[in-house]
């Protein structure tokens, strides 16, 4: 994924052994292998009591 410029920021979040928790959270909300190859848009909230 790192070679794909569209995914350079996503790769910082999900690539590598140390990012397995991030991948697990995304899989829990329905991401497939194909979804990890697509560009992603993140929306953040400053307030939350729980994770997905």
C-alpha positions, 0 to 999 in steps of 0.5 A, a space after each residue: 500500500 505504501 507505493 500507492 500515493 493515494 493511500 500514503 496516509 492510510 498506510 501510516 495507520 494500518 500498515 505493519 505489525 504494530 498497526 494490527 489493532 487499527 486494522 482489527 478496529 476497522 475490520 470490526 466495522 466491516 472493512 474487507 481486504 479490498 477496502 484497505 486498497 481504497 482511499 479513505 476519509 476520516 471524520 473525527 469527533 472530539 467527544 466519545 465514551 467508547 470505540 466502535 
